[in-house]
Amino acid sequence: MLEIKSKLKVRREAYRIKIGGQLRLPYESREKSRLRAQLVSGEEVGLILPPGEMLRGGDLLVASDGRVIEVVAQPERVLQADCADPLELARAAYHLGNRHVAIQLGAGWLRISADHVLAKMLEGLGLNVKALEAPFEPEPGAYGGHAHHHDAPPTHGGIIHQFGEPARPDHAGHDHADHEHCDHDHPHAHAHGKHRH
């Protein structure tokens, strides 16, 4: 079986590099340093990278036979939340970050793995949420260069705006007059003194 133990440490545009195969992986597999997989050609490979090494689409790997293998981010089920208001988008990213959720950021949008609980949370925050099949390239960890990872399934800590429940203390007295809710209308069944959704 072909073994892959390291990334190619040169910028691909610096040299004319011959690609000897492609490794298509979803995000969950790309954050593992040890993995058994198949190239697009069907050839089996064993990934044995240094602990904590995370792969991104476009990375080049060196195989045990000298070939250069290109990593391709495989399209997968994701949620994309759009918002024209940077403050609202930042607020949503903050709450997702508190739940250790991997996030991909773009201009006016963020993307997370498909999750119906988080979809409701984002909608409750006023974002436009849609399901997509797309490559998922979340932000790497700010300190270690790789995303936060747990072996146990993630816990979301509930929905920020529980329907019929009092608002969180950090959101009490929140006034909708000072910001947009991402260019769409949704019902606000609340008095502005006691903010409820």
C-alpha positions as CSV (number, residue, x, y, z in Angstrom):
1,M,0.0,0.0,0.0
2,L,1.2,3.5,-0.9
3,E,2.2,5.5,2.2
4,I,2.0,9.3,2.6
5,K,4.0,10.7,5.5
6,S,4.5,14.4,4.7
7,K,3.3,17.5,2.9
8,L,5.3,19.1,0.1
9,K,6.8,22.2,1.7
10,V,7.2,24.3,-1.5
11,R,4.6,26.6,-3.0
12,R,3.1,24.9,-6.0
13,E,3.4,28.0,-8.2
14,A,7.2,28.2,-7.5
15,Y,7.9,25.0,-9.6
16,R,6.3,23.0,-12.4
17,I,5.1,20.1,-10.3
18,K,3.8,17.0,-11.8
19,I,0.7,15.7,-10.0
20,G,0.7,11.9,-9.7
21,G,-2.7,11.4,-8.2
22,Q,-5.6,13.0,-6.3
23,L,-6.9,12.3,-2.8
24,R,-10.5,13.4,-2.4
25,L,-11.5,13.7,1.3
26,P,-14.3,15.4,3.3
27,Y,-13.4,17.7,6.1
28,E,-13.8,15.1,8.8
29,S,-11.2,12.9,7.1
30,R,-8.9,15.8,6.3
31,E,-8.5,16.6,10.0
32,K,-7.1,13.2,10.8
33,S,-3.4,12.6,10.7
34,R,-3.7,8.8,10.3
35,L,-6.1,7.4,7.8
36,R,-6.6,4.6,5.3
37,A,-8.1,5.9,2.1
38,Q,-8.2,5.6,-1.7
39,L,-6.9,7.9,-4.5
40,V,-9.4,8.9,-7.1
41,S,-7.7,6.2,-9.3
42,G,-8.8,3.6,-6.7
43,E,-5.3,2.9,-5.4
44,E,-5.2,2.4,-1.6
45,V,-3.1,4.8,0.5
46,G,-2.1,5.0,4.1
47,L,-1.9,8.6,5.5
48,I,0.6,8.8,8.4
49,L,1.2,12.5,9.0
50,P,2.6,14.2,12.2
51,P,0.0,14.5,15.0
52,G,-2.2,17.6,14.6
53,E,-1.5,18.0,10.8
54,M,-4.6,19.0,9.0
55,L,-5.1,18.8,5.2
56,R,-6.8,21.5,3.1
57,G,-7.9,21.4,-0.5
58,G,-4.9,22.1,-2.8
59,D,-2.3,20.7,-0.4
60,L,0.4,18.6,-2.0
61,L,1.6,15.4,-0.4
62,V,4.7,13.3,-1.0
63,A,4.0,9.5,-1.4
64,S,6.5,6.8,-0.6
65,D,7.1,6.1,-4.3
66,G,8.0,9.8,-5.0
67,R,4.8,10.8,-6.5
68,V,3.1,14.1,-5.6
69,I,-0.5,13.7,-4.5
70,E,-3.0,16.6,-4.6
71,V,-5.6,16.9,-1.8
72,V,-9.1,17.7,-3.1
73,A,-11.8,19.0,-0.7
74,Q,-14.7,16.7,-1.4
75,P,-18.1,18.4,-1.6
76,E,-20.3,17.5,1.4
77,R,-23.5,18.5,3.1
78,V,-23.1,21.9,4.7
79,L,-25.2,24.8,5.8
80,Q,-24.5,28.3,4.5
81,A,-25.8,31.3,6.4
82,D,-25.8,34.6,4.6
83,C,-26.1,38.0,6.1
84,A,-25.4,41.5,4.7
85,D,-24.9,43.0,8.2
86,P,-21.3,42.3,9.4
87,L,-22.3,42.7,13.0
88,E,-25.0,40.1,12.8
89,L,-22.6,37.7,11.0
90,A,-20.0,38.3,13.7
91,R,-22.5,37.6,16.4
92,A,-23.5,34.3,14.8
93,A,-19.8,33.3,14.4
94,Y,-19.2,34.2,18.1
95,H,-22.0,31.9,19.3
96,L,-20.9,29.1,17.0
97,G,-17.3,29.5,18.3
98,N,-18.6,29.2,21.9
99,R,-19.8,25.7,20.9
100,H,-16.5,24.8,19.3
101,V,-18.1,24.5,15.9
102,A,-15.8,24.5,12.8
103,I,-16.6,27.5,10.6
104,Q,-15.7,28.5,7.1
105,L,-15.9,32.3,6.5
106,G,-16.6,34.1,3.3
107,A,-17.7,37.6,2.2
108,G,-21.1,38.0,3.8
109,W,-21.5,34.3,4.7
110,L,-20.4,31.5,6.9
111,R,-20.5,27.8,6.4
112,I,-20.8,24.9,8.9
113,S,-21.4,21.1,8.7
114,A,-25.1,20.3,8.3
115,D,-26.8,20.3,11.7
116,H,-30.5,21.0,12.2
117,V,-30.1,22.4,15.7
118,L,-27.5,24.9,14.6
119,A,-29.6,25.8,11.5
120,K,-32.5,26.8,13.9
121,M,-30.1,28.8,16.0
122,L,-28.7,30.7,13.0
123,E,-32.3,31.4,11.8
124,G,-33.2,32.6,15.3
125,L,-30.3,35.1,15.0
126,G,-31.8,36.4,11.8
127,L,-29.5,34.8,9.2
128,N,-30.7,33.3,5.9
129,V,-29.7,29.6,6.0
130,K,-29.6,27.2,3.1
131,A,-28.4,23.6,2.7
132,L,-25.6,23.0,0.1
133,E,-23.3,20.3,-1.3
134,A,-20.0,22.1,-1.3
135,P,-16.3,21.8,-0.2
136,F,-15.9,22.6,3.5
137,E,-12.7,24.5,4.4
138,P,-13.1,25.8,8.0
139,E,-10.8,28.3,9.6
140,P,-7.7,26.6,11.2
141,G,-7.1,27.0,14.9
142,A,-5.5,30.4,15.7
143,Y,-2.8,28.9,17.9
144,G,-2.1,25.5,16.6
145,G,-2.8,25.8,12.9
146,H,-5.4,23.1,13.1
147,A,-9.1,23.0,13.9
148,H,-10.4,22.2,17.4
149,H,-11.2,18.5,17.4
150,H,-12.9,16.2,19.9
151,D,-13.3,12.4,19.6
152,A,-16.8,12.8,21.2
153,P,-19.7,14.1,19.1
154,P,-20.0,17.9,19.4
155,T,-22.6,19.4,21.8
156,H,-24.3,22.6,20.9
157,G,-25.6,23.8,24.3
158,G,-29.1,24.3,22.9
159,I,-30.6,27.0,20.7
160,I,-29.7,30.6,21.6
161,H,-33.3,31.8,21.3
162,Q,-35.5,29.1,22.9
163,F,-39.0,29.6,21.7
164,G,-41.2,30.7,24.6
165,E,-38.2,30.9,27.0
166,P,-36.7,34.1,28.5
167,A,-33.9,35.6,26.5
168,R,-30.3,35.1,27.6
169,P,-29.0,37.8,30.0
170,D,-26.5,39.0,27.4
171,H,-29.3,39.6,24.9
172,A,-31.9,41.2,27.2
173,G,-33.2,44.6,26.2
174,H,-32.0,44.0,22.7
175,D,-33.4,46.6,20.3
176,H,-34.1,45.6,16.7
177,A,-34.3,49.3,15.6
178,D,-30.5,49.6,15.6
179,H,-29.7,46.8,13.1
180,E,-31.0,44.8,10.1
181,H,-31.8,41.1,10.2
182,C,-30.1,40.1,7.1
183,D,-32.5,41.5,4.6
184,H,-35.4,39.2,5.4
185,D,-38.5,39.4,7.5
186,H,-39.3,37.0,10.3
187,P,-42.0,37.3,13.0
188,H,-40.9,38.9,16.3
189,A,-43.3,37.7,19.0
190,H,-41.8,39.7,21.8
191,A,-41.9,42.9,23.7
192,H,-38.7,44.8,23.3
193,G,-38.2,45.1,27.1
194,K,-38.1,41.3,27.3
195,H,-36.7,40.0,24.1
196,R,-38.2,36.7,23.0
197,H,-38.3,34.8,19.7
